[in-house]
Structures are given as structure tokens and as C-alpha cells.
Amino acid sequence: MWSRRQTRCRPRRRLRLAPARRVSPVFVPADGQTVAVVTVTVREAFDNPVPEVVVSVMSSRAADMVVSLEPTSDADGVVRARVTSQTAGQSTLTVSAGTELLISPAPVDFRATP
């Protein structure tokens, strides 16, 4: 008699970036020293925070300097990065967490300093 072995596949945990993506402040002097802080919260399908997920924050402009303060999400699923620039203009931030990719709806506007 032939028997079929049943295997259960563990469903892949679907991550999402919660609406708690924030950039503060939105308008930043383009002096290379003033920092905009990007805060991202990683959550799973049931809206629970997901710790220890590698998160990357990138800018649409090569002139910007993005530094992640933590490489992975903390116990609350939160990751922060700092963005500075010496070049005036608007930056769009791209955030990736696990296999999810998101273009931030909150741009950073670097303004020329007098």
C-alpha cells in the first residue's frame, strides 16, 4: 500500500512596515550636520511588532548620508536612522525590512542654508 507523507509548510511570516514611518523634522537645513530622524516600525499580519528584523533605509539621492542607528528592529519592532545632506533638494526614502520594500510617503526636504 502506498502512503503519502504529509508535510506541513510553515507559512512565511509576512512583514509589513506599519504606518508609524516618521521623518522628523521634514524640513532640514542642507548643512551636513542637522539630522532628520527616520523611525520605522516593523509589524506582522496581526499587527504585532516584530523584533530582530534587518531593516535598511536608503535615500533617492547620492548626496545624502544615511546612518542606521540600529541594524535590526528592537523588541517593539522599531528601527531608527539618521539622514543628513549638504545638498539642497528633496529626498525620497526607501525602506526595506526582510523581503518587504516601501518607498516612504514622507520625503525629507533639505533646504539651502544662507
KOLKE-335254 format. One record per residue (C-alpha): z, y negated, x; residue in three letters. Coordinates in steps of 0.05 Angstrom, whole numbers, padded with zeros to 5 digits, always signed. Layout:
REM residues N
ZYXALA;...
***
This chain:
REM residues 114
+00000+00000+00000MET;-00019-00067+00027TRP;+00033-00121+00024SER;+00023-00194+00034ARG;+00073-00231+00074ARG;+00091-00296+00042GLN;+00104-00354+00087THR;+00131-00419+00065ARG;+00104-00480+00099CYS;+00154-00534+00108ARG;+00124-00596+00077PRO;+00111-00651+00126ARG;+00161-00707+00117ARG;+00122-00766+00091ARG;+00147-00830+00122LEU;+00136-00899+00096ARG;+00153-00968+00120LEU;+00198-01000+00069ALA;+00186-01069+00042PRO;+00241-01092+00089ALA;+00189-01113+00142ARG;+00211-01182+00162ARG;+00189-01232+00213VAL;+00239-01287+00227SER;+00222-01343+00236PRO;+00150-01343+00211VAL;+00132-01407+00249PHE;+00146-01404+00323VAL;+00132-01453+00379PRO;+00080-01425+00427ALA;+00124-01438+00488ASP;+00132-01366+00513GLY;+00207-01369+00503GLN;+00221-01377+00429THR;+00225-01309+00396VAL;+00204-01283+00328ALA;+00243-01220+00310VAL;+00206-01166+00271VAL;+00251-01119+00231THR;+00222-01054+00204VAL;+00258-01002+00160THR;+00231-00930+00161VAL;+00244-00892+00096ARG;+00222-00825+00069GLU;+00193-00809+00000ALA;+00261-00810-00034PHE;+00277-00879-00005ASP;+00328-00853+00045ASN;+00328-00885+00114PRO;+00301-00841+00169VAL;+00335-00844+00237PRO;+00305-00827+00305GLU;+00232-00841+00288VAL;+00189-00872+00344VAL;+00164-00939+00320VAL;+00111-00983+00354SER;+00098-01056+00339VAL;+00033-01086+00365MET;+00001-01155+00358SER;-00071-01170+00340SER;-00074-01218+00399ARG;-00073-01200+00472ALA;-00037-01266+00488ALA;+00026-01244+00452ASP;+00084-01208+00484MET;+00117-01154+00440VAL;+00181-01121+00464VAL;+00215-01067+00423SER;+00290-01074+00424LEU;+00299-01000+00406GLU;+00245-00947+00416PRO;+00269-00907+00355THR;+00298-00923+00287SER;+00374-00926+00282ASP;+00419-00890+00232ALA;+00396-00939+00178ASP;+00322-00928+00195GLY;+00318-00998+00225VAL;+00278-01019+00287VAL;+00272-01090+00315ARG;+00221-01120+00362ALA;+00213-01190+00392ARG;+00147-01228+00395VAL;+00132-01288+00438THR;+00069-01325+00458SER;+00045-01383+00500GLN;-00019-01389+00459THR;-00022-01424+00391ALA;-00051-01384+00333GLY;-00035-01333+00280GLN;-00017-01261+00298SER;-00021-01201+00252THR;+00029-01147+00270LEU;+00012-01073+00266THR;+00070-01026+00258VAL;+00066-00950+00266SER;+00122-00901+00251ALA;+00109-00828+00261GLY;+00039-00818+00232THR;+00041-00879+00186GLU;+00005-00943+00204LEU;+00015-01010+00170LEU;-00011-01079+00181ILE;+00045-01127+00168SER;+00035-01174+00109PRO;+00078-01226+00143ALA;+00040-01258+00200PRO;+00071-01297+00257VAL;+00044-01367+00265ASP;+00051-01393+00337PHE;+00046-01469+00338ARG;+00026-01512+00397ALA;+00085-01549+00428THR;+00078-01623+00445PRO;
***
